[in-house]
Amino acid sequence: MLDETKMQTPSLQSKEHADLLDAIDALRSQGISHYVQLPQLIVCGDQSSGKSSVLEAVAGIAFPRKDNLCTRFATEVVLRRDTVENVSVAIVPGADRSEEEKVKLASFKMPTINMENFPSIVDAAADAMGVTSESRSFSQDILRVEKSGPEQPHLTLVDLPGVVHAETGQQSSDIPSMVTTLVQSYMDNTRSVILAVVSAKNDYANQIVTTYARKADPQGGRTLGIITKPDELHPGSDSEREFLKLAANEGFHFRLGWHVLRNRGFNNKDCSTEQRDHLENDFFSNGVWRSLPVSSLGISSLRPRLSGVLKDQIIAELPSLLTEVDTGIQQCNQTLVKLGDARGTLQEQKLYLIRISQNFTSLVRSAVDGVYSASFFDDGPSDHGTDARLRAKVQDSLLRFASDMRCKGYAKHIVDSNQKILPLRVPPRVKRSTFMQSVKDLMRNSRGRELPGTFNPLIIGDLFFQQAKPWKGLVDRYSDDILKAVQNCLELVMSHATDSATSNALRREVIDPAMASYADKLRTKTAEILRPHESGHAVTYNHYFSDTVQKARRAHLSKARVSQINQFFGRQPADSSLINQDFYAGNLSASINQPNEVDLEDFGCSEAIDCMMAYYKVAMKVFVDNFASLCIEQCLLNVLSDTFSPESVIKLDDAAITRIAAETDASNAERKRTMTRLKTLESGLDTLNRLHRHSQQVSASTSEEPKAPQVDSSPFDFLKFGEAPRLDDEELPVIQTEGDSGDVETDRNTRFPTSSPSKKKKRGKSRV
């Protein structure tokens, strides 16, 4: 028989190791697992895979083996080494339970202290939870079984219902999907180590637990496979060879490898634990299984192996667990700040609103000023961070408005007559010669007493009003965009400053009316600054107007001179070569001084167009600045911080204060839930900090001790264990067989004793 106590190395079963597991179990019993995921070993497998036998062998507890039924809750098995044997059973209520239900479940007493009748305890727990075989739901409650004794390892396991492939006569059709949902929820916990139990009686490819494990753990980094019922395989068969390869981590690779157990069979289901272990040792001492390392065979090596895996998982996950708990505490504190203190009286409600308004005003002022130092603005380029940074949003909108006014603000884009017109351009392009014809028609219809070659000054206004028609559409669109940005920012500030119920009431009673008022004032002001550009007559005293008109005249004159010079020398307009010929300066001067426009009407039309375009530039620049300063700044941004200020709270009547700040049943319940969560997390954080310091000491003290070996990829290369070194000879179990005279026989070429009793040479004790 294998000596179990020698297989459990001191580094895996030390007091420090027990303290690590006890700390995690304490966190779980405090209820912290309802809020953060804890490191754990979860036992998963198909129905009839031998999962219950594995648990029974590990824990020494007779788990239920009803293949046609399944439990509707998880079972947590806590094993601890102690000088005194003790067993206790309790129910850990789920987070969805009411306080009354939690008290009732916490008072659960097991109907018997005889663990041989453990199935009856499970049935009693199911009745207490309200989940029976006729039930169509699964419970979030956990049955917690604690067992201690001198032979127990330091280990904690979570047993999950067996995965069901199809309904039976005693199970409803929705049971398979509910079991799958429960099992996958535990597997998806990245801090869970998955113990995937597969039966050698069936092709492992057909056992869905491996598929679920690979889906939840694609790299196989936190999965340990367990093969059961190897004695059901025919020696020398293809199935035996396939499962041998699987056990050697070749068929389905897991970083933690595989382990093989021989379960109790139907014929020996009532045998004792010692008899069961003896049968298992005899089985693995013969046949192909001898090629595998001892560390991957039998229950005596599985217990310390699981303990080591769980210990390593706890130590590895501690930093991220600390971070997650600390983040949860911060979120709870933020929620409690939003909810505020309990407020049953009018004075408490008013005080609550004043506190909110101070925070609201400060954040809005920072958003308007573009000072983003508060944590509220920390989300950066996300939707929250972008919408919260109001000044940046407004600046971007106004820059785009100015660009659109320059590029799309005119009704027609007037280009030189020799340019090609491209279709489907916005705004549409029109040649100057074509536009001049429409101006001629306008001048003829509005002609007064002006002299030939001149034009009625009102023509400039008429042309400008037609050209500036797109301004109203642009200013309305950007006004709506900025109003929407302001609304989004205020909603974010309210959500940050208070709870959802108060935020909704504030929006209804204060924010929405204020925004409607701001929108009316903004539209009134935009209509006011737009009115001079829609009707009346053009007025400007900006010298930029005359400068622009003179610049246009010089451009026309320069263009005419170039044309006259080219004509004088007989050159084409596109010819850019140097002129190298004799000419008479007087003739050139006479050619240049010829009148540019023989037709006085054309001259007047051209002058009118130049004046209109110069006035358009001046008016557009003024309008863009007025929209930004007089409309957006004065009518909206400058008054935004007064939307919900302490002064506005004081002016509210009592009825409005009650409508806004009176606490609802939902917010009261949320405060209680948040305070419970905060208390649990803070208690857990203290435990985790002590555990983290303790784990560092454990790591330092065990850094030179051998870890539990892991399975290598080849059954014939078992001396290479990667990170898990091979046990020294002093740590290997002593295996003895006795002949007629009590002598010990061993075979040093195998790792288990030979079955032949014929050799009687006295050799004393031999190590495998």
MOWO-V554896 format. One record per backbone hydrogen bond with DSSP energy under -0.5 kcal/mol. NH is the residue of the N-H (numbers start at 1). CO is the residue of the C=O. Records with the same first field share a line. If there is no record, write none. Layout:
NH = CO ; CO
This chain:
4 = 2
6 = 3
7 = 3
8 = 4
9 = 7
12 = 9
13 = 9
18 = 14
19 = 15
20 = 16
21 = 17
22 = 18
23 = 19
24 = 20
25 = 21
26 = 22
27 = 23
28 = 24
29 = 25
30 = 26
31 = 27 ; 28
32 = 27
34 = 31
35 = 32
36 = 32
40 = 191
41 = 156
42 = 40 ; 193
43 = 158
44 = 42 ; 195
46 = 197
47 = 163
49 = 46
54 = 50
55 = 51
56 = 52
57 = 53
58 = 54
59 = 55
60 = 56
62 = 115
63 = 61
67 = 65
69 = 66
74 = 141
75 = 159
76 = 143
77 = 75 ; 157
78 = 76 ; 145
79 = 77 ; 155
80 = 147
82 = 149
86 = 148
88 = 146
90 = 144
91 = 105
92 = 142
93 = 91
97 = 94
102 = 98
103 = 99
104 = 100
105 = 101
106 = 102
107 = 103
108 = 105
115 = 113
117 = 114
118 = 115
120 = 117
121 = 117 ; 118
122 = 118
123 = 119
124 = 120
125 = 121
126 = 122
127 = 123
128 = 124
129 = 125
130 = 126
131 = 126
132 = 130
135 = 132
139 = 72
142 = 92
143 = 74
144 = 90 ; 142
145 = 76 ; 143
146 = 88 ; 144
147 = 78
148 = 86
149 = 80
152 = 149
155 = 79 ; 153
157 = 77
158 = 41
159 = 75 ; 157
160 = 43
163 = 45
171 = 168
175 = 172
178 = 174
179 = 175
180 = 176
181 = 177
182 = 178
183 = 179
184 = 180
185 = 181
186 = 182
187 = 183
188 = 184
189 = 186
190 = 188
192 = 189
193 = 40
194 = 192 ; 222
195 = 42 ; 193
196 = 194 ; 224
197 = 44 ; 195
198 = 196 ; 226
200 = 228
202 = 199
206 = 203
207 = 204
208 = 206
210 = 207
211 = 207
212 = 208
213 = 209
214 = 210
215 = 211
216 = 212
217 = 213
220 = 217
223 = 220
224 = 194
225 = 257
226 = 196
227 = 259
228 = 198
230 = 261
232 = 229
233 = 230
237 = 234
241 = 237
242 = 238
243 = 239
244 = 240
245 = 241
246 = 242
247 = 243
248 = 244
249 = 246
250 = 245
251 = 245
255 = 220
256 = 220 ; 223
257 = 254
259 = 225
260 = 296
261 = 227
263 = 261
269 = 266
271 = 268
276 = 272
277 = 273
278 = 274
279 = 275
280 = 276
281 = 277
282 = 278
283 = 279
284 = 280
285 = 281
286 = 283
289 = 286
290 = 287
291 = 288
292 = 289
296 = 293
297 = 294
298 = 260
302 = 298
303 = 299
304 = 300
305 = 301
306 = 302
307 = 303
308 = 304
309 = 305
310 = 306
311 = 307
312 = 308
313 = 309
314 = 310
315 = 311
316 = 312
317 = 313
318 = 314
321 = 317
322 = 318
323 = 319
324 = 320
325 = 321
326 = 322
327 = 323
328 = 324
329 = 325
330 = 326
331 = 327
332 = 328
333 = 329
334 = 330
335 = 331
336 = 332
337 = 333
338 = 334
339 = 335
340 = 336
349 = 345
350 = 346
351 = 347
352 = 348
353 = 349
354 = 350
355 = 351
356 = 352
357 = 353
358 = 354
359 = 355
360 = 356
361 = 357
362 = 358
363 = 359
364 = 360
365 = 361
366 = 362
367 = 363
368 = 364
369 = 365
370 = 366
371 = 366
372 = 370
377 = 374
378 = 375
380 = 377
382 = 379
386 = 382
387 = 383
388 = 384
389 = 385
390 = 388
391 = 367
393 = 389
394 = 390
395 = 391
396 = 392
397 = 393
398 = 394
399 = 395
400 = 396
401 = 397
402 = 398
403 = 399
404 = 400
405 = 401
406 = 402
407 = 403
408 = 404
409 = 405
411 = 467
413 = 428
414 = 412
415 = 430
419 = 416
422 = 420
430 = 413
432 = 415
435 = 431
436 = 432
437 = 433
438 = 434
439 = 435
440 = 436
441 = 437
442 = 438
443 = 439
444 = 440
445 = 441
446 = 442
447 = 444
454 = 451
459 = 456
460 = 457
461 = 457
462 = 458
463 = 459
464 = 460
465 = 461
466 = 462
467 = 463
468 = 464
469 = 466
471 = 468
472 = 469
473 = 469
474 = 470
475 = 471
476 = 472
477 = 473
478 = 474
479 = 475
480 = 476
481 = 477
482 = 478
483 = 479
484 = 480
485 = 481
486 = 482
487 = 483
488 = 484
489 = 485
490 = 486
491 = 487
492 = 488
493 = 489
494 = 490
495 = 491
496 = 492
497 = 493
498 = 494
499 = 338
503 = 499
504 = 500
505 = 501
506 = 502
507 = 503
508 = 504
509 = 505
510 = 506
511 = 506
512 = 507
514 = 510
515 = 511
516 = 512
517 = 513
518 = 514
519 = 515
520 = 516
521 = 517
522 = 518
523 = 519
524 = 520
525 = 521
526 = 522
527 = 523
528 = 524
529 = 525
530 = 526
531 = 527
532 = 528
533 = 530
534 = 531
535 = 531
543 = 541
545 = 542
546 = 542
547 = 543
548 = 544
549 = 545
550 = 546
551 = 547
552 = 548
553 = 549
554 = 550
555 = 551
556 = 552
557 = 553
558 = 554
559 = 555
560 = 556
561 = 557
562 = 558
563 = 559
564 = 560
565 = 561
566 = 562
567 = 563
568 = 564
569 = 565
570 = 566 ; 567
571 = 566
575 = 572
580 = 578
585 = 583
588 = 584
589 = 585
590 = 586
591 = 587
592 = 588
593 = 589
594 = 591
598 = 596
600 = 598
603 = 599
604 = 600
605 = 601
606 = 602
607 = 603
608 = 604
609 = 605
610 = 606
611 = 607
612 = 608
613 = 609
614 = 610
615 = 611
616 = 612
617 = 613
618 = 614
619 = 615
620 = 616
621 = 617
622 = 618
623 = 619
624 = 620
625 = 621
626 = 622
627 = 623
628 = 624
629 = 625
630 = 626
631 = 626
632 = 627
633 = 628
634 = 629
635 = 631
636 = 632
637 = 632
638 = 633
639 = 636
640 = 636 ; 637
641 = 637
642 = 639
643 = 640
645 = 642
649 = 645
650 = 646
651 = 647
652 = 648 ; 649
657 = 653
658 = 654
659 = 655
660 = 656
661 = 657
662 = 658
663 = 343
668 = 664
669 = 665
670 = 666
671 = 667
672 = 668
673 = 669
674 = 670
675 = 671
676 = 672
677 = 673
678 = 674
679 = 675
680 = 676
681 = 677
682 = 678
683 = 679
684 = 680
685 = 681
686 = 682
687 = 683
688 = 684
689 = 685
690 = 686
691 = 687
692 = 688
693 = 689
694 = 690
695 = 691
696 = 692
697 = 693
698 = 694
699 = 695
700 = 696
701 = 697
702 = 698
703 = 699
705 = 702
717 = 714
720 = 717
721 = 719
724 = 721
725 = 723
731 = 728
732 = 728 ; 729
735 = 733 ; 766
736 = 734
739 = 743
742 = 739
745 = 737
748 = 746
750 = 747
763 = 744
768 = 733
